[in-house]
Amino acid sequence: MDDEALRHFKAAQTAQNSGSLDVAADEYLQVIRLRPETAEAYASLGLVYSAQESYEQSARTLLKAEKLKPGLPGVSFFIGIDYARLQRPALAIPYLTEAVRIEPKNREAHTWLCRALWEDGQISRALVKLEETSNIFPSDAPLLLDLGEAYRKAADRIVQSVLSASKGKPLLHQIYGDIYKDEHSWDKAMAHYERALSEDPLWPGAHFGLGEIALATQRLDDATREYHLELQMNPNSAASLARLAEVQLLKGDVDEAISLLHSANHLSPEATWNALGLPRTYPDANISLDEQLQNKLRESMVLLEGKQASAEKNLALTVAQVLLSKDGDAPSAPEWATSGSSVKLQKPTDLFKRSVASYNRHDFKAAASDLNKLHKLRPMDLDADYLLARSYRNLSYATLERLLAIAPTS
C-alpha cells in the first residue's frame, strides 16, 4: 500500500474508532480508489456499512473482500450476520459455518449459526448445534438459557402441529389429557381421556392416564381398575404392570408387587423404571402420600427386607424409599437393572421402538435423534412426532437444571 493509500486507511480507522462512520466510509473508499485490490479496505468498509445497518451494502462489500483474499479473519462471520439480519438464513448458513471453522472459539459465530439454522427451519440441526456450543462453553449461563428455551419452543411447535393434524382423532384428546395431567388439572385431564375412549374404546394410553390420575389422588382401587383396562388393550404395557406393583406396595401385598415387577421388567425394564419415576421425571411422577399410606408403605418395606434378593426386590425398596423421602430424590441411574439381574435392556433395531426405549431410559438426545430420522422417513407419523415433542420438553427441563447448577441465582 503506497503512502497516500496508507494515509487514507489510517484516517478511516481513526474515524471508525471514534464513531464517525460516514467519514470512515469515505476514507475507505479513497483507499479502494487508489488500491482496488486491497481486501482489508473492503473488509473494513463492509464493517462500517454493517454498523450503519446497511446490511445489503455491507454483504456486497464483504463478498469483494472474500473474493480478493479468501479466509480473511472475520469476513465470513460478518457476511453471515448480514444475511441473517436481512432474513436470508439459507445464505447466511454456509458463511457462518465457515466462520466457526476458522474461529472455533468464537462464541458469537456459533450462536449466529444456531440462529440461522433455526430461522431456516432446520430445527433439529439448530438444537444439535446449540447443544454442541453449550458443551464448548459449559459455564455460559445465557447460552444454556437459550438452549433450554429453544428446546421448549421446538416442543411447543411440534405439539401444535400434531394437535392440528389430530383433529377428529383420539390422539387430540390424549395429548390434551397428558397436558392437563402434567399440570395436575385432574378434571380436565379425565374429561379428555374419557373423550378419547368415547371416540375409540380400544385407544391405548387413555386408561393408563386415568390410572395415573387415580393414583395421584390416592384412589387405589380406581387406579387398579384403569391399569387393568389398559392391559386388556395392551398386554405388553410394562408401565401399567409397574404402576400396579406400586399400588400393591401401598396396599401391603409385597409378594404381588414383586411378581408384577418381575413381569414388567421382562417386558421392558426401561418402561418399568420410567413409569415409577426413576430417575425423576418431568414433571415428577411420584405421588404425595397421606399418613395412612405412608405407614402402610413402611410396613411393606419391613416385609421386603425379609424377601429373597432380586432386582425386583431392590426396585420395590427403591420405590418405597423415594415415595417416603421428603425431597422425592430418585436415583440417577437404574442400579437395580445391572445388579446381578438377568433382565437385559432392550436394543431394538426399529427406529420408533428404539426411540421409545431411549426415552424411557431418559436418553432424550438419542430419542430425539432417532425420531428426527424417522420424521424424514414418515413425516405424518403423529405418534413419533408427539414423542419427539415430549423428548424436547424433557431436554428443556434438563438443560434448565444444568443452568441452575452453574448459576444458582439465575
Buried (B, 14 or more C-beta within 10 A) or exposed (E): BEEEBEBBBEBBBEBBEEEBBEBBBBBBBBBBEBBEEBBBBBBBBBBBBBBBEBBEBBBBBBBBBBEBBEEBEBBBBBBBBBBBBBEBBEBBBBBBBBBBEBBEEBBEBBBBBBBBBBBBEBBBBBBBBBBEBBEEBEEBBEBBBBBBBBBBBBBBEBBEBBBEEBEEBBBBBBBBBBBBBBEEBBEBBBBBBBBBBEBBEEBBBBBBBBBBBBBBEBBBEBBBBBBEBBBEBBEEBBBBBBBBBBBBBBBBBBEBBBBBBBBBBBBBBBBBBBBBBBBBBBEEBBBEBEEEBBEBBEEBBEBBEEBEEBBBBBBBBBBBBBBBEEEBEBBEEBBBBEEEBEBEBBEEEEBBBBBBBBBBBBBBBBBBBBBBBBBEEBEEBBBBBBBBBBBBBBBBBBBBEBBEEEBEEE
